[in-house]
Amino acid sequence: MPEYQFVLLGLTAWVASFVISQLIVRSQKWHGRLTHDHDLGGVQKVHTTAVPRIGGLAVIGGILLGLVLFQQIFPGPVSAGRASRIYLLLGASLPAFLAGLIEDFTKRVSVRVRLVATALSALVASLALGATVGELDIWGLDALLTIAPLAIVATAVFVAGGSNAINIIDGFNGLSGSTIIIMAIGLAAVGLQVGDSFVAVLGALCAGATLGFLMLNYPSGKMFLGDGGAYFLGFWVSEMAVLLLVRHPELSAWQILAICGYPIIEVLFSIYRRKFVRKVSPGAPDALHLHGLVFRRLVFKYVRRDAARPWKRNAMVPCFMAPAVAACVAVSVWFGQSTPAAVAIVVAQVVLYVAVYGRLVRGRWTVRRGDRAEQALDVGIEVR
């Protein structure tokens, strides 16, 4: 496929997703009792108005309808065989998506159940598409991955962890959506570098459909991605990464890790912080993720409260985060082809994350000590 056709495919998915998003928002008076996020007081909540949290329906619908429409308008570029593999991947995503969607409706699906459902999706993808990682450029582990059952289990764990990482960063308008778009474009760019148009198609569909949702989510938060959308998009991007490694053994797994670095570092650091520093369950919610600190320490310092636009501060968080994520992904795509360079990029991201986190959590970049934002951070509550 010529490169402009990937853009057209993404635009088609964008239009489809945007239309579905509009329909969801405009019809919420009929389904709001079921789809609204009424839990406004949770430790990780920053919004004050109940809105639909089923943006995942718009994303998955945008990918599906975008692909169908593109095939009708441009019959040649996406072959029937390639389209069938995309439908198989959509089918494989259903356990992860449905577990998250049921949680959006009921608030009764545990994190463990959602992780198991996402691992099940990864197992289905392994069987249907051969998406099983066999090499990670890690001495010792690669020898274990030559054993097929271990490789399948490891792939399921990686995909489930990646999906959960996207759910963890889904805390502010536009943050998870912009991160997904940046990572999908980065992985698609690597796909184009190695001549893998199938992965590039997956990236175009993902980026376009997420952008369609994002137009209703950002900046004013008229609709949220929800757990269904977060787990689905996390699964989709994780499978793009797995497929690149499976289909192109010459690629460095560390380059793929570097492209997906931010959410993975966030979830691993959160597990460490909760279990070893705070001595609580790794799955316990808290308000001390990096994006939460950026909200309190930076946004509260530089962005004034606007009564006419109460979402303004919320929407500023991606303005701090997205450029850093984009820069890391761009460096990873351009300079991460060799394993030593990719490892250096991953290490640099970890060092940068820890340094910024340490500065923010200690209040080095903040307004006067004792103000409302500082007090809120000290007691661990959200500032609205």
C-alpha positions in Angstrom: 0.0 0.0 0.0 1.3 3.5 -0.8 1.7 5.6 2.4 -1.2 8.0 1.5 -3.6 5.0 1.6 -2.7 4.3 5.2 -3.7 8.0 5.9 -7.0 7.5 4.1 -7.6 4.3 6.1 -7.0 6.2 9.3 -9.3 9.0 8.2 -12.1 6.5 7.4 -11.7 4.9 10.9 -11.7 8.5 12.4 -15.0 9.4 10.7 -16.7 6.2 11.7 -15.5 6.5 15.3 -16.5 10.2 15.5 -20.0 9.5 14.2 -20.5 6.7 16.8 -19.1 8.9 19.5 -21.6 11.6 18.6 -24.4 9.2 18.7 -23.4 7.9 22.1 -23.2 11.5 23.6 -26.4 12.7 22.0 -28.4 9.7 23.1 -27.1 9.6 26.7 -30.4 10.7 28.2 -31.7 7.2 27.2 -28.7 5.1 28.4 -27.1 7.4 31.0 -28.4 5.4 33.9 -26.4 2.5 32.7 -23.4 4.1 31.0 -22.6 7.2 33.1 -19.7 7.2 35.5 -21.5 8.1 38.7 -18.5 7.4 40.9 -17.2 11.0 41.2 -15.6 10.6 44.6 -13.0 7.9 44.0 -9.4 8.4 44.9 -8.4 8.5 41.2 -11.4 10.7 40.0 -10.9 14.3 38.9 -14.2 14.9 37.0 -17.3 16.4 38.5 -20.0 15.6 35.9 -21.3 12.2 35.0 -20.8 11.3 31.3 -20.9 8.1 29.3 -17.8 5.9 29.9 -18.3 3.6 26.9 -15.9 5.3 24.5 -14.6 1.8 23.8 -17.7 1.1 21.8 -16.9 4.0 19.5 -13.3 2.9 19.1 -14.0 -0.7 18.3 -16.9 0.3 16.1 -14.7 2.8 14.3 -12.1 0.2 13.6 -14.7 -2.3 12.3 -16.8 0.2 10.3 -13.7 2.1 9.1 -12.3 -1.1 7.6 -15.6 -2.1 6.0 -16.1 1.4 4.5 -12.5 1.6 3.3 -12.8 -1.7 1.5 -16.0 -0.5 -0.2 -14.5 2.8 -1.3 -11.0 1.4 -2.1 -11.4 -2.3 -3.0 -7.8 -3.0 -3.7 -5.4 -2.0 -0.9 -6.7 -4.2 1.9 -6.9 -7.7 0.6 -9.5 -10.2 1.7 -6.9 -12.2 3.5 -5.5 -9.2 5.4 -9.0 -8.1 6.3 -9.8 -11.6 7.6 -6.8 -11.4 9.9 -8.0 -8.0 11.2 -11.5 -9.5 11.9 -9.8 -12.4 13.7 -7.9 -9.9 15.9 -11.1 -8.0 16.6 -12.7 -11.3 17.6 -9.8 -12.2 19.8 -10.1 -8.8 21.6 -13.7 -9.5 22.8 -12.9 -11.2 26.2 -10.8 -8.2 27.2 -13.2 -5.7 25.8 -16.3 -7.3 27.2 -14.8 -7.7 30.7 -14.0 -4.0 30.8 -17.3 -3.0 29.4 -19.2 -5.1 32.0 -17.1 -3.3 34.6 -18.1 0.0 33.1 -21.8 -1.0 33.5 -21.7 -2.8 36.8 -18.5 -1.7 38.7 -18.3 -5.4 39.9 -15.6 -6.9 37.8 -12.4 -7.2 39.7 -9.0 -6.3 38.3 -8.0 -9.9 38.4 -10.9 -11.0 36.3 -10.2 -8.3 33.7 -6.5 -9.4 33.6 -7.5 -13.0 33.1 -10.0 -12.0 30.3 -7.2 -10.0 28.6 -4.8 -12.9 28.9 -7.5 -15.1 27.3 -7.7 -12.6 24.4 -3.9 -13.0 24.0 -4.2 -16.7 24.0 -6.9 -16.6 21.3 -4.7 -14.2 19.2 -1.8 -16.7 19.7 -3.9 -19.5 18.3 -5.6 -17.5 15.5 -2.7 -15.4 14.3 0.4 -17.1 15.6 1.0 -14.0 17.8 3.3 -15.7 20.2 6.6 -14.1 21.2 9.6 -16.4 20.8 12.5 -14.0 21.5 13.0 -10.9 23.7 16.7 -10.3 23.4 17.2 -11.3 27.0 19.7 -14.0 27.8 18.2 -17.0 29.5 14.6 -15.9 29.0 14.9 -16.5 25.2 15.9 -20.1 25.9 12.7 -20.6 27.9 10.6 -19.0 25.1 11.7 -21.8 22.8 9.3 -24.0 24.8 5.9 -23.3 23.1 3.7 -23.5 26.2 6.0 -21.1 28.1 6.1 -18.7 25.2 2.3 -18.7 25.0 1.9 -18.1 28.7 4.6 -15.3 28.6 2.9 -13.6 25.7 -0.5 -13.7 27.5 1.2 -12.1 30.6 2.9 -9.4 28.5 -0.3 -8.5 26.7 -2.4 -8.5 29.9 0.2 -6.3 31.5 0.3 -3.9 28.6 -3.5 -3.6 28.5 -3.6 -2.9 32.3 -0.9 -0.2 31.8 -3.2 1.7 29.5 -6.1 1.4 32.0 -3.8 2.8 34.7 -2.9 6.0 32.7 -6.6 6.6 31.7 -7.1 9.3 34.3 -7.4 12.6 32.5 -9.1 13.9 29.4 -7.0 12.9 26.4 -4.1 11.3 28.2 -4.6 7.6 27.4 -6.0 8.5 23.9 -3.1 10.6 22.9 -0.6 8.0 24.3 -2.3 5.3 22.3 -2.2 7.3 19.1 1.5 8.1 19.5 2.4 4.5 20.3 0.3 3.1 17.4 1.9 5.5 15.0 5.4 4.6 16.3 4.8 0.9 15.9 3.2 1.5 12.5 6.3 3.4 11.5 8.5 0.5 12.5 6.2 -1.7 10.5 6.8 0.4 7.4 10.5 0.4 8.0 10.6 -3.4 7.8 7.9 -3.6 5.0 5.1 -4.9 7.2 2.0 -3.2 5.8 -0.3 -5.4 7.9 1.0 -3.9 11.2 0.9 -0.5 9.6 -2.8 -1.1 8.7 -3.5 -2.0 12.4 -1.8 1.2 13.5 -3.7 3.4 11.0 -7.0 1.9 12.2 -6.1 2.2 15.8 -4.9 5.8 15.5 -7.9 6.9 13.4 -10.5 5.3 15.6 -8.9 6.7 18.8 -8.8 10.2 17.3 -12.5 10.0 16.5 -13.2 9.2 20.2 -10.7 11.8 21.4 -12.6 14.6 19.7 -15.5 14.0 22.2 -13.2 13.2 25.1 -10.8 16.2 24.7 -10.7 18.8 26.0 -14.1 18.9 27.8 -14.6 15.2 28.6 -18.0 14.7 27.0 -17.3 10.9 27.0 -14.7 8.6 28.7 -12.9 5.7 27.3 -13.9 3.4 30.1 -12.3 0.1 31.1 -13.7 -1.6 28.0 -11.9 0.9 25.7 -8.7 1.0 27.8 -8.4 -2.8 27.8 -9.3 -3.0 24.1 -6.8 -0.4 23.0 -4.1 -1.8 25.3 -4.7 -5.2 23.8 -4.6 -3.9 20.3 -1.3 -2.0 20.7 0.2 -4.9 22.6 -0.7 -7.2 19.8 0.9 -4.8 17.3 4.1 -5.1 19.3 3.9 -8.9 19.5 3.2 -9.2 15.7 6.2 -7.1 14.9 8.4 -9.3 16.9 6.9 -12.5 15.6 6.9 -11.5 12.0 10.4 -9.8 12.0 12.9 -11.5 14.3 15.5 -9.1 13.2 13.8 -6.3 15.1 15.1 -5.6 18.6 12.5 -6.3 21.3 14.0 -3.4 23.2 13.1 -1.0 20.5 9.4 -2.1 20.8 9.7 -1.8 24.6 11.1 1.7 24.2 8.2 2.8 22.0 5.7 1.5 24.6 7.8 2.7 27.5 5.7 5.3 29.3 2.7 3.1 30.3 4.9 0.1 31.1 7.2 2.1 33.3 4.2 3.6 35.0 2.6 0.3 35.9 5.9 -1.3 37.0 6.8 1.7 39.1 3.3 1.8 40.6 3.6 -1.9 41.6 7.0 -1.2 43.3 5.7 1.9 45.0 2.6 0.3 46.4 4.1 -3.0 47.5 7.5 -2.0 48.7 7.2 1.7 49.7 3.6 2.0 50.9 3.2 -1.6 51.9 -0.3 -2.0 50.3 -1.7 -4.2 47.7 -0.2 -3.6 44.2 -3.8 -3.4 42.9 -4.9 -0.8 45.4 -6.0 2.5 43.8 -4.2 5.7 44.8 -3.7 9.3 43.5 0.1 9.2 43.2 0.6 8.2 39.5 2.8 10.5 37.5 -0.1 12.1 35.7 -1.8 12.8 39.1 1.4 14.5 40.3 1.6 16.6 37.1 -2.0 17.6 37.7 -1.3 18.8 41.3 2.2 20.1 41.0 2.4 21.7 37.6 -1.2 22.3 36.4 -2.2 23.9 39.6 0.8 26.2 39.5 0.5 27.3 35.9 -3.2 27.1 35.0 -5.8 29.1 36.7 -9.2 27.8 37.6 -11.8 28.7 35.0 -15.4 28.6 36.3 -16.7 28.8 32.7 -14.5 25.8 31.7 -14.2 23.6 34.7 -12.5 20.9 32.6 -9.6 23.3 31.7 -7.1 22.0 34.3 -8.0 18.4 33.6 -7.3 18.9 29.9 -3.9 20.5 30.5 -2.3 17.3 31.8 -1.8 15.8 28.3 -0.2 19.1 27.3 2.6 18.3 29.7 2.7 14.5 29.1 2.0 14.0 25.4 5.1 16.0 24.0 7.4 13.9 26.3 5.8 10.7 25.2 6.0 11.7 21.5 9.7 12.7 21.9 10.5 9.3 23.4 8.7 7.4 20.7 10.3 9.4 17.9 13.8 8.8 19.3 12.9 5.1 19.7 11.7 4.8 16.1 14.6 6.7 14.6 17.6 5.5 16.7 16.4 2.3 18.4 17.2 -0.2 15.6 20.1 -1.8 17.4 19.7 -3.5 20.7 22.4 -1.5 22.6 20.8 1.8 21.4 17.3 0.6 22.3 18.5 -0.5 25.8 20.0 2.9 26.3 16.7 4.6 25.3 14.8 2.4 27.7 17.2 3.1 30.5 17.1 6.8 29.7 13.3 6.8 29.9 13.4 5.0 33.3 15.9 7.5 34.7 13.9 10.4 33.3 10.6 9.0 34.8 12.1 8.4 38.3 13.9 11.8 38.3 10.7 13.7 37.3 8.6 11.7 39.7 11.0 12.3 42.6 11.0 16.0 41.9 7.2 16.2 41.7 6.5 14.1 44.7 8.8 16.1 46.9 7.2 19.4 45.7 10.3 20.9 44.1 8.1 22.3 41.2 5.1 23.6 43.1 3.4 26.6 44.5 3.7 27.7 48.2 3.7 24.9 50.7 0.4 24.6 52.5 -1.9 25.6 49.6 -4.8 23.5 48.7 -3.0 21.4 46.1 -0.2 20.6 48.5 -2.6 19.7 51.3 -4.5 17.5 48.9 -1.4 15.6 47.9 -0.3 15.2 51.5 -3.5 13.4 52.5 -3.8 11.6 49.2 -7.1 13.0 47.8 -8.0 14.3 44.4 -8.4 18.0 43.7 -11.4 18.9 41.6 
